[in-house]
Amino acid sequence: MKVFRREIFAILLFLSLFSVMSLFAEPLQNDLFVVLRPDGIMGGSFTHGTFKVADSADAECSAIYDCLKNSPELKKVFEMYRDSQTGGDPNKKALPLNLVVQKKGLMLMNSFSGYITTYGKDGKLNTDYQYVCPKIDIPLSSDNFAVDPKKLSDPSARMEFMNGIAHETAHAIMKQTYGYIPKGLNPFAAFGHWQGQMSTNQLAFTEGYAEFMGAHFSGDSLDDSTLWRKEMGDNTVQYPKTREENMKTEGVVASIFWDIAKLPDGFNKIHRVLKEKKPWTIECMVKDFKEMFPSDAAAIDAIMDENLTPVKDSIIGCWLEIKNMRAQIENLEKEIAATGNPITKTSKFIDLQKAKGNYRNLLNRYISIYGYTEEVLTSATRPVSTRQTGINSGAVNVISSGTSPFSE
């Protein structure tokens, strides 16, 4: 009985302490951002719902709030969002950025359409925070990207989180600056996109800018765009891209922004161009940039050449890739001939058609982008390696014949 009483006493003591903590808990909000929780009444959907301002009694939200509040870098990007609303006018009132901590979600993401309403801990409507989106959803559990508040003290986890928050805030800044998000109607925005994917000029520009801002304010780096200048395809084939295709690739566009920001006052000049010209593509942006800042024109041209020129693969590397793909096709043809199971045969046939398509696509790109000949790429012998030059001038030295003592 005494043990039972002690347990009851401990429970009551805990509840009393929790009540006292809740009584003195501070709302997690300031002039720049507010941390919210779905209130469970109308829910917290992607574009609408009712939310409560989280308070310091909420350990998960407190860890997120402290991480954001104590970051000088994120303070700068939050201030940029504020200034994008006021135009620098101190008499204009700006709304804070809305950060919604969800138990489960798709990933760290934003929404720009819809209305959300918040309530204070007293249950009354918080008229100061009744607003139109944007909001940023922060999932604590996700199959794609989740935020673990307990790990935010780890430098790599913190940088990844800061990168994501700055990225999504950049979208909010662009929306305020332009009055809209220049994504256009395309399936990539709705169904996912990544740094190396070739999408559209508009989406690559919008996401490339956000990628740049994420890296700029988190301590990440975008110094090398080589990886993004090859399309990952089905994650087994890397396709070389043309200059035009690279301008439709958000990772490449992000690297262009990154390099321009390194120029004297480059970061501020970028945002002057966005504010005054509102370009929709990276090609328009650099054209406007050079018109506004002609002394930087030569440097801008060099940055574009460095980031847009197709990645040059050696003739031997291309030959080996083609050889491996031909071997895959031959193996699939043998497997189709050997199986009597109609379901397996159909599945293998689909794989075969896909492999043939990848093969022809890659072969055509090696020929059209690099200038290599089909004769050499499909020959039974390894080509002789020589120095390849002149990829920009069109005077590419191509091996059209020749064998090696170590033929395969």
Number of C-alpha atoms within 10 A of each C-alpha: 6 7 8 9 10 11 12 12 12 12 12 12 12 12 12 12 12 12 13 12 13 15 11 11 15 16 19 21 19 11 13 19 21 20 25 29 24 20 17 11 9 11 13 21 12 18 16 18 18 21 25 23 24 28 22 18 19 15 13 16 23 19 18 21 21 13 17 19 17 10 13 11 16 21 17 14 22 24 17 19 27 24 19 19 20 16 14 11 10 9 7 12 12 17 19 23 23 23 23 24 23 21 13 14 19 15 18 23 18 23 16 17 13 15 15 21 19 23 21 17 17 8 10 10 16 15 11 11 18 16 16 15 20 25 28 24 26 30 22 18 16 16 10 10 17 19 22 17 19 12 12 19 12 9 10 12 16 19 19 18 25 24 24 25 27 27 28 24 27 24 24 30 24 22 18 20 20 18 11 12 18 18 18 12 11 12 11 16 15 8 7 8 17 16 22 22 23 26 21 22 23 23 25 33 29 23 25 28 24 28 30 27 26 28 22 21 22 21 12 16 12 17 12 16 21 18 14 26 30 23 20 17 13 9 7 8 16 17 18 22 23 18 16 13 20 28 28 24 31 33 29 33 31 30 27 28 27 25 21 22 18 10 13 10 10 16 17 11 17 17 15 14 20 18 15 12 15 18 20 20 21 25 16 13 19 21 18 19 22 17 13 16 12 13 10 16 16 10 15 20 13 11 17 22 14 17 24 23 17 22 21 15 12 15 25 16 14 20 23 16 18 21 17 13 19 15 12 17 18 13 13 19 16 11 15 19 10 10 12 10 9 10 10 13 18 12 11 17 16 13 16 19 13 13 18 16 12 20 21 13 12 20 21 16 17 24 13 12 17 24 18 23 18 14 11 22 25 16 15 13 17 22 21 15 15 12 9 16 13 9 16 10 7 11 11 15 15 17 18 13 12 12 15 11 8 7 9 8
